[in-house]
Amino acid sequence: MAKRRVVVTGIGAVTPLGVGAELTFDRLLKGDSGVAAITSFDAAAFATRIAGECRDFQLDQHFPKIEAKKLDRFTAFALVAAKEAIEASGIKQGSPDLSRFGVVVGSGIGGINELEAQDKVLAERGPDRITPFFIPKMMMNAAAGQISIYHGFEGPNFATASACASASHAIGMALRTIQYDEADVVVAGGSEATVTPLAIGGFCALKAMSRRNDDPAAASRPFDKDRDGFVMGEGAAILVLEEAERAKKRGARILAEVAGFGTTADAHHITAPKEDGIGPTRAMQIALRDGGIDPNSVDYVNAHGTSTEYNDVVETRALKMVFGDHARKLAISSSKSMIGHLLGAAGAVGAFVSALSVARGVVHPTRNLVAPDPLCDLDYVPGAAREMRVRAALCNALGFGGHNACLAFRAFTG
C-alpha cells in the first residue's frame, strides 16, 4: 500500500516573541530577540540569569481560574498553541469523525513547575497538603491528553520524550500515523516550561548555558566563535498534520507537505554529540530518502544551532557530508538565536518555521552571527531575512541521549 501524503494546514505557537505562530515568524524575520533577564524568580545567585521567557503569556487570559489550577505551565502553552493551530486549519468544520483525529505532543521535561511547587509544599507543610492535581499536572503526557479532552479527539494519543528531539519525534510519529491510515488528522508538536530555579540550576551545573548576563539579546549566538553556551527558552509550537486528499477536498490552506522523517542515535554520550557527525548525517539522509527529495532541491535548513561549541561544529560537519558541494548553496538559520532553546519544543518551532518558509518564500536570519567560527563556514543567513524560493527544507533536532531527528518539508503540488 502506498503511503498517504501529509500536509500542514494549521500552526500555533507561544514563544518568547509572543503568542501566535505568524507573530513569532514575523518577529524572527525582523531579527528581534526574546531573551532578557529572568523575571519569574530571583536568579541573583545563579551563574546564568537570562532566558527566553514567554512574558506576553498570561494564564488568566486563556483559562478560567478553576481550569488554570489543573494545568502546569507547559500544558497551558500547548493548549493555547493547539487552539490557534486547530482554528487556523478549520479541521473541526462540518461533522468530522473525531475518532480519526489524533494528538502527539513531545516534551523533554514536562511539568517541572508543578514538581517544584509541590516539593516545597511537602517540605514546608507536609504530605497531606500536596494537591490532588499534582500528578495529573506534572505527567509528561498531560499536554497531549488535555488537547484531546478539550477538543474531543479520540484517535491515537501519546507523548514523546527524547530531550531536545522530542517535538520532532512527535511530528514524525504523527506523519507515520497518517501515512499508514491510523488517523486522518494529527495535532502534533512540543511544549516546555523550564525557566524554573531547579531547571536553570541544573543546566548551570552542566556549564551548558551562556553567562552573558550583561547583554541578554546577544547571548545566543549560534555558529559564532564568541558563543559561550545556549540560552534557555520556553514555549510551545503545534502543527496540524492532515492527509493531503482530505485537505484538498475541503479547500484547506496548505502551507507545505511533510514529506519525510529520519531518526538515529549517536550511541556515544548522554550529553555530548559524537564529533564525527554521522548520527545527524544519517538522520538527514533518511528523511530525504523517505520523502523522495533530491538533496540538490533543498534550499533551506532550520538548524538545531544551539550556540554550543560542539553542536554547531558537528551539525555543520553533518550538513557537508549530506549535501557535499550543495551545502554551500543552502540557506541555514537558527531560530534559537532569537528565542533561546525550547528543549523538547525546539523541533516544533523549527518545523513551523520551515513550513512557513516554504509557504512564504522567505527565511529568517541567524541573529548575533558577527564573527563566524572558522569550523562553521556555511551560509547561516547573517544580518537580515532573505526572500528566496524554498522548494524543500529540513528541520534538525539533536537531543541529549544522542537522539537525532530530521523532518523534511517541501512545497505541495497537488
LUMLORO-679663 format. One line per 10 residues: for each residue x, y, z of C-alpha. Coordinates in nm, 4 decimals, padded with zeros to 6 digits, always signed. Each point is the difference from the previous one (the first is absolute). Layout:
X,Y,Z  ...
//
This chain:
+00.0000,+00.0000,+00.0000  +00.1381,+00.3392,-00.0980  +00.0616,+00.2424,+00.2838  -00.2565,+00.2776,+00.0211  +00.1254,+00.3548,-00.0441  -00.0115,+00.2366,+00.2970  -00.0211,+00.3790,+00.0066  +00.0082,+00.2820,+00.2567  -00.3309,+00.1887,+00.0174  +00.0320,+00.1856,+00.3296
+00.2639,+00.1352,+00.2361  -00.0019,+00.1516,+00.3453  +00.2678,+00.1173,+00.2417  +00.0814,+00.1606,+00.3306  +00.3588,+00.1241,+00.0045  +00.2197,+00.2665,+00.1602  -00.0864,+00.2178,-00.3011  -00.3731,-00.0116,+00.0692  -00.3190,-00.2036,-00.0104  -00.0637,-00.1078,-00.3581
+00.1905,-00.1872,-00.2697  -00.0249,+00.2690,-00.2690  +00.0990,+00.2673,+00.2539  +00.3008,-00.2053,+00.1052  +00.1037,-00.0602,-00.3607  -00.0314,+00.3681,-00.0919  +00.2144,+00.0993,+00.2979  +00.2562,-00.2660,-00.0909  +00.0172,+00.1539,-00.3474  +00.0752,+00.3364,+00.1619
+00.2785,-00.1518,+00.2101  -00.1695,+00.0906,+00.3286  +00.1192,-00.1602,+00.3227  -00.2182,-00.1417,+00.2745  +00.2904,-00.0588,+00.2378  +00.0244,+00.2168,+00.3131  +00.0674,-00.0154,+00.3723  -00.2050,-00.2657,+00.1797  -00.3095,+00.1423,+00.1701  -00.1901,-00.3114,+00.1140
+00.2266,-00.0525,+00.3019  +00.2930,+00.1679,+00.1724  +00.3010,-00.1222,-00.1984  +00.2612,+00.2151,+00.1746  +00.1893,-00.3011,+00.1358  +00.0125,-00.1848,-00.3324  +00.2946,+00.0024,-00.2415  -00.2495,+00.0497,-00.2853  -00.2675,+00.2607,+00.0638  -00.1528,+00.0351,-00.3473
-00.2553,-00.1962,-00.2002  -00.2626,+00.0177,-00.2703  -00.3157,+00.0311,+00.2105  -00.3543,+00.0200,-00.1388  -00.0678,+00.3331,+00.1670  -00.3073,+00.0750,-00.2136  -00.1723,-00.3197,+00.1142  -00.2477,+00.0476,+00.2835  -00.1780,-00.3129,+00.1199  -00.3159,+00.1835,+00.1069
-00.0439,+00.1428,-00.3496  -00.0427,-00.3483,-00.1418  -00.1595,-00.2122,+00.2736  -00.2600,+00.0459,+00.2752  +00.1512,-00.0097,+00.3490  -00.1414,-00.3459,+00.0760  +00.1571,-00.1423,-00.3180  +00.3323,+00.1761,+00.0491  +00.0463,-00.1823,+00.3317  +00.0094,-00.3298,-00.1895
+00.2710,+00.0970,-00.2499  +00.3764,+00.0146,+00.0260  +00.1522,+00.2837,-00.2003  +00.1263,-00.2359,-00.2724  -00.3501,-00.1432,-00.0517  -00.1530,+00.3474,-00.0114  +00.2476,+00.1016,-00.2705  -00.0903,-00.3096,-00.2021  -00.3748,+00.0556,+00.0320  +00.0223,+00.3605,-00.1168
+00.2258,-00.0895,-00.2944  -00.2279,-00.2916,-00.0930  -00.3110,+00.2184,+00.0091  +00.1627,+00.2459,-00.2406  +00.1145,-00.2774,-00.2352  -00.3354,-00.1795,+00.0019  -00.1977,+00.3176,-00.0634  +00.2370,+00.1072,-00.2778  -00.0312,-00.3389,-00.1701  -00.3801,-00.0167,+00.0050
+00.0150,-00.3756,+00.0604  -00.2997,-00.0033,+00.2372  -00.2381,+00.1552,-00.2508  -00.2868,-00.2214,-00.1103  -00.0505,-00.3357,+00.1706  +00.3411,-00.1649,+00.0147  +00.0586,-00.3492,+00.1337  +00.1954,+00.0877,+00.3148  +00.1144,-00.3595,+00.0417  +00.2259,+00.0745,-00.2971
+00.1594,+00.3018,+00.1718  +00.3147,-00.0609,+00.2067  +00.2380,+00.1956,+00.2228  +00.3752,-00.0490,+00.0514  +00.1848,+00.2584,+00.2094  +00.3596,-00.0288,+00.1186  +00.1784,+00.1493,+00.2987  +00.3488,-00.0437,+00.1313  -00.0844,+00.0549,+00.3667  -00.3748,+00.0559,+00.0409
-00.1614,+00.1508,+00.3087  +00.3032,+00.1164,+00.1925  -00.1770,+00.3155,+00.1228  -00.2497,-00.2135,+00.1851  +00.2695,-00.2382,+00.1214  +00.1944,+00.2848,+00.1592  -00.3138,+00.1564,+00.1493  -00.1214,-00.3203,+00.1633  +00.3461,-00.0948,+00.1241  -00.0052,+00.3296,+00.1885
-00.3461,-00.0820,+00.1390  +00.1278,-00.3394,+00.1178  +00.3030,+00.1526,+00.1711  -00.1844,+00.2881,+00.1652  -00.3499,-00.1333,+00.0671  +00.0183,-00.3791,-00.0171  -00.1358,-00.2727,-00.2314  -00.3654,+00.0550,+00.0864  +00.0109,+00.3435,-00.1631  +00.1164,-00.1186,-00.3421
-00.2664,+00.0892,-00.2581  -00.1915,-00.2842,-00.1688  +00.0758,+00.1768,-00.3283  +00.3745,-00.0630,+00.0442  +00.0425,-00.3195,-00.2026  -00.2471,+00.0911,-00.2783  +00.1775,+00.3358,-00.0398  +00.3549,-00.1341,+00.0156  -00.0226,-00.3020,-00.2312  +00.1623,+00.0492,-00.3376
-00.3010,-00.1267,-00.1952  -00.2254,+00.2656,+00.1572  +00.0305,+00.2327,-00.3014  -00.1055,-00.2675,-00.2498  -00.2764,-00.1229,+00.2271  -00.1416,+00.3441,+00.0708  -00.0039,+00.0988,-00.3683  -00.1924,-00.3200,-00.0730  -00.2466,+00.0712,+00.2828  -00.0524,+00.3671,-00.0911
-00.0702,-00.0789,-00.3658  -00.1532,-00.3483,+00.0194  +00.2654,-00.1667,-00.2147  -00.0330,-00.3779,+00.0460  +00.2773,-00.1318,-00.2260  +00.3598,-00.0950,+00.0882  +00.1186,+00.2073,+00.2943  +00.3405,-00.0075,+00.1682  +00.3121,+00.1937,+00.0962  +00.3592,-00.0289,-00.1184
+00.3080,+00.0632,+00.2118  +00.3448,+00.0226,-00.1572  +00.1403,+00.3167,+00.1562  +00.0475,+00.2708,-00.2633  -00.1256,-00.2311,-00.2768  -00.3354,-00.0664,+00.1729  -00.2178,+00.2212,-00.2195  +00.1637,-00.1198,-00.3203  -00.0698,-00.3577,+00.1014  -00.3598,+00.0997,+00.0780
-00.0468,+00.1487,-00.3467  +00.1759,-00.2980,-00.1586  -00.2323,-00.2402,+00.1791  -00.2985,+00.2100,-00.1054  +00.1200,-00.0244,-00.3585  +00.0241,-00.3782,+00.0225  -00.3419,-00.0255,+00.1684  -00.1663,+00.1723,-00.2950  +00.2133,-00.1655,-00.2671  -00.1039,-00.3443,+00.1188
-00.3690,+00.0902,+00.0292  -00.0325,-00.0073,+00.3783  -00.1341,+00.3574,-00.0010  -00.0901,+00.2716,-00.2498  +00.1057,+00.2967,+00.2154  +00.2603,+00.0188,+00.2749  +00.0722,+00.3054,+00.2149  +00.3714,-00.0200,+00.0768  +00.2870,+00.1977,+00.1475  +00.1701,+00.0701,+00.3284
-00.0143,+00.2085,+00.3148  +00.2447,+00.0912,+00.2751  +00.0039,+00.2307,+00.3026  +00.3385,-00.0334,+00.1666  +00.0851,+00.3531,+00.1053  -00.0114,-00.1126,+00.3629  +00.2584,+00.0052,+00.2796  +00.0651,-00.3749,-00.0145  +00.0242,-00.0222,-00.3781  +00.2170,+00.3091,-00.0377
+00.2153,-00.1172,+00.2904  +00.0395,-00.3434,-00.1528  +00.1137,+00.1328,-00.3361  +00.2308,+00.2460,+00.1761  +00.1557,-00.3004,+00.1747  +00.0621,-00.1557,-00.3413  +00.1735,+00.3249,-00.1050  -00.2050,-00.0157,-00.3189  -00.1585,+00.3466,-00.0005  +00.1238,+00.3428,-00.0969
+00.1069,+00.2296,+00.2831  -00.0246,+00.3170,-00.2075  -00.2329,+00.1476,+00.2608  +00.0908,+00.3596,-00.0760  -00.1175,-00.0247,-00.3631  -00.2882,-00.2506,-00.0188  -00.1052,+00.0715,-00.3586  +00.3543,-00.0825,-00.1191  +00.0413,-00.3134,+00.2102  -00.1340,-00.2611,-00.2426
+00.2418,+00.0074,-00.2928  -00.0036,-00.3233,-00.2007  +00.3021,-00.0619,-00.2238  +00.1817,+00.3068,+00.1377  +00.3508,-00.0495,+00.1372  -00.0862,+00.2021,+00.3132  -00.2943,-00.2179,+00.1050  +00.0155,-00.1268,+00.3576  -00.3007,-00.2310,+00.0279  -00.3705,-00.0191,-00.0676
-00.2787,+00.2167,+00.1427  -00.3029,-00.1648,+00.1587  -00.3355,+00.0743,-00.1603  -00.3576,-00.1060,+00.0677  -00.3167,-00.0372,-00.2013  -00.1865,-00.2305,-00.2356  -00.0629,-00.0522,-00.3686  -00.2721,-00.2172,-00.1512  -00.0631,-00.1045,-00.3600  -00.3142,-00.1517,-00.1483
+00.1014,-00.2838,-00.2289  -00.2673,-00.1225,-00.2382  -00.0344,-00.2597,-00.2720  +00.0504,+00.1905,-00.3246  -00.3116,-00.1108,-00.1898  -00.2208,+00.0830,+00.2975  +00.1568,+00.3454,+00.0227  -00.0431,+00.0626,-00.3723  -00.3606,-00.1173,+00.0006  -00.1035,+00.2467,+00.2681
+00.1960,+00.2862,-00.1573  +00.2500,+00.0383,+00.2840  +00.2911,+00.2420,-00.0098  +00.3004,-00.2286,-00.0443  +00.3275,+00.1472,+00.1248  +00.2353,-00.2820,-00.0938  +00.0254,-00.3751,-00.0333  +00.1645,-00.2002,+00.2772  +00.1898,-00.2269,-00.2335  +00.2472,-00.1962,+00.2108
+00.1315,-00.0865,+00.3425  +00.3292,-00.1483,+00.1143  +00.1225,-00.0924,+00.3462  +00.3227,-00.1544,+00.1301  +00.2130,-00.0304,+00.3126  +00.3610,+00.0962,+00.0619  +00.0449,-00.2827,+00.2548  +00.2857,+00.2050,+00.1392  -00.0600,+00.2237,+00.3061  -00.2987,+00.1113,+00.2073
+00.0570,+00.3742,-00.0552  +00.2695,+00.0472,-00.2672  -00.0502,-00.0615,-00.3730  +00.2306,-00.2397,-00.1794  +00.2522,+00.2230,-00.1702  +00.0058,-00.1812,-00.3345  -00.3582,+00.1128,-00.0680  -00.1056,-00.3369,-00.1387  -00.3197,-00.0139,+00.2082  -00.1601,+00.3210,-00.1286
+00.1401,-00.0735,-00.3466  -00.1923,-00.3263,-00.0150  -00.3152,+00.1613,+00.1421  +00.0010,+00.2597,-00.2793  +00.0732,-00.2610,-00.2644  -00.2861,-00.2187,+00.1226  -00.2413,+00.2956,-00.0002  +00.0979,+00.0917,-00.3555  -00.0315,-00.3585,-00.1192  -00.3303,-00.0449,+00.1834
-00.1403,+00.3067,-00.1736  +00.1474,-00.0769,-00.3403  +00.1769,+00.3364,+00.0072  +00.3059,+00.0710,-00.2124  +00.2579,+00.1581,+00.2348  +00.0731,+00.2621,-00.2665  -00.3604,+00.1219,+00.0209  +00.0341,+00.0916,+00.3683  +00.0311,+00.3769,+00.0348  -00.0329,+00.0556,+00.3763
+00.0981,-00.1708,+00.3248  -00.1401,+00.1052,+00.3354  +00.3023,-00.1038,+00.2010  +00.0028,-00.1358,+00.3514  +00.2611,+00.2747,+00.0481  +00.0189,+00.0125,+00.3780  +00.2912,+00.2440,+00.0414  +00.2141,-00.2654,+00.1667  +00.3503,-00.0832,-00.1143  -00.0520,-00.3634,-00.0922
-00.3527,+00.0138,-00.1423  +00.0649,+00.2769,-00.2521  +00.3158,-00.1624,-00.1352  -00.1482,-00.3518,-00.0114  -00.3144,+00.1180,-00.1771  +00.2057,+00.1926,-00.2554  +00.2126,-00.3087,-00.0574  -00.3134,-00.2112,-00.0499  -00.1490,+00.2449,-00.2506  +00.3169,-00.0190,-00.2067
-00.0114,-00.3796,-00.0003  -00.3654,-00.0070,-00.1047  +00.0103,+00.2667,-00.2690  +00.3581,+00.0095,-00.1249  +00.0596,+00.3037,-00.2219  -00.3688,+00.0950,+00.0275  +00.0502,+00.0739,+00.3707  +00.1475,+00.3386,-00.0962  -00.3191,+00.0866,-00.1884  -00.2257,-00.0636,+00.2995
-00.1538,+00.2781,+00.2054  +00.0365,-00.1142,+00.3627  -00.1314,+00.1802,+00.3055  -00.0589,-00.0576,+00.3696  -00.3222,+00.1180,+00.1638  +00.1717,-00.0483,+00.3374  +00.2074,+00.3100,-00.0646  -00.3125,+00.2028,+00.0777  -00.2188,-00.2094,+00.2309  +00.2500,-00.2223,+00.1757
-00.0196,-00.3771,+00.0191  -00.3499,-00.1315,+00.0716  +00.1387,-00.3487,+00.0718  -00.2807,-00.2494,-00.0715  -00.1967,+00.2612,-00.1984  +00.2933,+00.1143,-00.2147  -00.0690,-00.2371,-00.2886  -00.3606,+00.1185,-00.0242  +00.1110,+00.3623,-00.0298  +00.2443,-00.1040,-00.2713
-00.2750,-00.1954,-00.1738  -00.2510,+00.2837,-00.0189  +00.2771,+00.2405,-00.1043  +00.1000,-00.2426,-00.2773  -00.3606,-00.0351,-00.1181  -00.0503,+00.3783,-00.0080  +00.3325,+00.0499,-00.1786  -00.1243,-00.2324,-00.2736  -00.3411,+00.1685,-00.0105  +00.1175,+00.3609,+00.0044
+00.3310,-00.0209,-00.1857  +00.2104,+00.1632,+00.2681  +00.2457,-00.1200,+00.2656  +00.0894,+00.1688,+00.3253  +00.3556,+00.1001,+00.0928  +00.2305,-00.1346,+00.2675  +00.0351,+00.2780,+00.2545  +00.3340,+00.0885,+00.1641  +00.2149,-00.1655,-00.2655  +00.2787,+00.2572,-00.0043
+00.3226,-00.1999,-00.0183  -00.0667,-00.3501,-00.1345  +00.1834,-00.2947,+00.1499  +00.2558,-00.1073,-00.2651  -00.1402,-00.3539,+00.0284  -00.3489,+00.1331,-00.0743  +00.0511,+00.1319,-00.3501  -00.3371,-00.0403,-00.1712  -00.2702,+00.2607,-00.0724  -00.1895,+00.0514,+00.3251
-00.1964,+00.3016,-00.1299  +00.1698,+00.2661,+00.2138  -00.1421,+00.3478,+00.0348  -00.3401,+00.0048,-00.1645  -00.2837,-00.2194,-00.1247  +00.0261,-00.1238,-00.3556  -00.2784,-00.0287,-00.2560  +00.0582,-00.3126,-00.2046  -00.1767,-00.2962,-00.1504  -00.0047,-00.2922,+00.2443
-00.0751,-00.3167,-00.1931  +00.0880,-00.2255,+00.2922  +00.1185,+00.0537,+00.3555  +00.1469,-00.2108,+00.2783  -00.0480,+00.0509,+00.3726  +00.2601,-00.1542,+00.2311  -00.0272,-00.0875,+00.3689  +00.2810,-00.1604,+00.2003  -00.0653,-00.0986,+00.3593  +00.1797,-00.1093,+00.3166
+00.0183,-00.3767,-00.0085  +00.1352,+00.0063,-00.3536  -00.3431,+00.0396,-00.1624  +00.0023,+00.1380,-00.3556  -00.3175,+00.0861,-00.1903  -00.0584,+00.1687,-00.3343  -00.3247,+00.1088,-00.1642  -00.0180,+00.0725,-00.3731  -00.2489,+00.2491,-00.1425  -00.0701,+00.0988,-00.3597
-00.2344,+00.2163,-00.1988  -00.3250,-00.1884,-00.0580  -00.0971,-00.0726,-00.3565  -00.3395,-00.1670,-00.0105
//
